[in-house]
């Protein structure tokens, strides 16, 4: 288990999204400002988990709000559009090396790979169950965004593995 961190870009994007979609009042309730975070700086994952927890609190009744934020953020980044447009989903989802520069907070392993499905296991290092669940939702949104950027119809299902506090299995299918 290593040091858990995410880049400041995640904080900035989430905060900016809330400000644009929820308004100034909700943004101020988060108690953080976009300018508090430098895009390439590493920040403790627990701090990001706390931000996601606050975001969930200001979105009552919207169960998938954290995943939706993450998916929408993927779709807004021009860099991702150009990167994923011509790629084969099974190669993208079976490899997790590209994300290592943006965050390090879990171990990822492809469990099964076919022409139209990848099962991916994530073992998150955090012991905070709420942060585990929030990251699992956030990561699901990123995977859904990648499918959308590839122009593929599909779905991403995340299941917490029984008896193993920080393990989740994602089943990603597409056509």
Number of C-alpha atoms within 10 A of each C-alpha: 10 10 11 17 19 23 21 22 18 20 24 18 17 21 23 16 17 19 18 12 12 13 12 11 10 19 22 13 12 19 9 14 14 17 11 10 17 15 18 13 12 18 20 16 21 18 14 21 19 15 20 23 18 15 21 17 14 16 14 9 9 11 11 14 19 23 22 19 22 23 23 16 18 22 19 12 10 9 10 16 17 12 12 17 16 11 12 12 24 20 12 16 19 19 14 14 9 9 9 11 11 16 18 19 22 22 14 18 16 17 13 13 15 11 12 13 20 23 21 21 22 21 21 24 19 21 11 13 12 14 22 24 19 20 23 25 23 21 19 25 24 22 23 25 25 23 25 20 21 18 14 15 11 14 17 19 15 18 12 18 14 9 7 9 17 21 21 22 20 22 18 23 20 16 11
